[in-house]
Amino acid sequence: MTPPEDKNFKLLDQTFPKIADQLRIRWGTAQFRSYLQGLEQDNGIEHRMGFPGDVMLALMAVGDEHDRQFPQFIPQEKWLS
C-alpha cells in the first residue's frame, strides 16, 4: 500500500524531500514508526534546530494516518498499569 499523497506529504516534499522519501520507503512497515520517532528525538550526536510548526504538524498527521492504516505497528506501552 502506498502512502496518501495529501497536503501533508506535499508539504514534506517541498520542505524536507529526503525525509518524505524515507517515510514513503518505510510506509506500511514496522520501521515507519521508529524512523518517525527518531526524527522527533535529539540523539545528542548532531545539533538539531527542530522542525517548523507546520512541518511538525504534517509529520504528526502522517504518523496518525499510518497508525490508522496499520494499527499492528503501533508500539505497545511497556509500563501500562
Backbone torsions as a table, in degrees:
resi	resn	phi	psi	omega
1	MET	NA	139.0	-179.7
2	THR	-97.2	153.4	179.8
3	PRO	-69.2	155.3	177.9
4	PRO	-67.7	138.4	176.7
5	GLU	-95.2	70.5	-176.7
6	ASP	-102.5	-171.8	-177.2
7	LYS	-61.4	-29.8	-179.2
8	ASN	-68.9	-46.1	177.6
9	PHE	-67.5	-34.1	177.5
10	LYS	-62.9	-41.8	177.4
11	LEU	-63.9	-43.4	178.5
12	LEU	-64.2	-38.1	176.5
13	ASP	-60.2	-39.6	-177.2
14	GLN	-75.5	-35.2	-172.5
15	THR	-100.8	-39.5	-178.1
16	PHE	-139.9	72.0	-174.4
17	PRO	-60.7	-32.9	179.7
18	LYS	-67.5	-38.3	177.1
19	ILE	-66.6	-43.8	178.1
20	ALA	-58.8	-41.7	178.5
21	ASP	-62.8	-43.2	-179.6
22	GLN	-65.7	-36.7	176.5
23	LEU	-65.4	-40.0	177.8
24	ARG	-63.9	-41.9	-179.7
25	ILE	-61.0	-38.0	-175.4
26	ARG	-92.0	-3.4	-176.8
27	TRP	-56.9	130.9	177.9
28	GLY	81.5	13.6	179.3
29	THR	-124.0	164.5	176.9
30	ALA	-67.3	-22.8	-178.6
31	GLN	-74.9	-16.0	-178.5
32	PHE	-58.0	-52.3	-175.2
33	ARG	-64.0	-40.9	-179.4
34	SER	-67.5	-36.0	176.3
35	TYR	-64.4	-46.2	-179.4
36	LEU	-62.1	-42.7	178.3
37	GLN	-64.9	-35.1	177.0
38	GLY	-63.0	-31.2	177.0
39	LEU	-69.5	-30.0	-175.8
40	GLU	-84.4	-16.8	-173.9
41	GLN	-105.1	141.6	174.5
42	ASP	-87.2	115.1	-177.4
43	ASN	-86.9	-2.5	177.5
44	GLY	77.1	-6.7	-178.5
45	ILE	-80.3	-40.1	-179.0
46	GLU	-131.9	152.0	178.9
47	HIS	-76.1	129.1	178.2
48	ARG	-118.4	139.8	179.6
49	MET	-89.5	-16.4	-175.2
50	GLY	90.8	167.4	-178.9
51	PHE	-95.8	149.6	170.6
52	PRO	-59.6	154.3	-176.1
53	GLY	-54.3	-43.8	-177.8
54	ASP	-66.9	-33.2	178.5
55	VAL	-71.5	-41.1	178.1
56	MET	-61.2	-42.3	177.3
57	LEU	-63.1	-39.1	178.5
58	ALA	-65.4	-41.4	177.7
59	LEU	-62.4	-42.1	179.0
60	MET	-64.7	-41.0	179.6
61	ALA	-65.4	-40.6	177.6
62	VAL	-63.9	-42.3	177.3
63	GLY	-62.7	-41.3	178.1
64	ASP	-62.8	-40.8	179.2
65	GLU	-66.1	-39.9	177.2
66	HIS	-62.1	-44.6	178.3
67	ASP	-60.8	-38.2	-179.9
68	ARG	-66.0	-42.7	-178.3
69	GLN	-78.0	-29.1	-174.3
70	PHE	-132.3	65.8	-177.2
71	PRO	-62.7	-20.7	179.6
72	GLN	-65.2	-16.3	-178.8
73	PHE	-101.0	4.3	177.6
74	ILE	-72.3	124.9	-179.2
75	PRO	-62.5	139.3	176.9
76	GLN	-89.0	135.3	179.3
77	GLU	-67.6	137.9	179.0
78	LYS	-79.7	-31.4	-167.8
79	TRP	-109.5	40.9	176.5
80	LEU	-72.7	138.4	-179.6
81	SER	-97.5	NA	NA
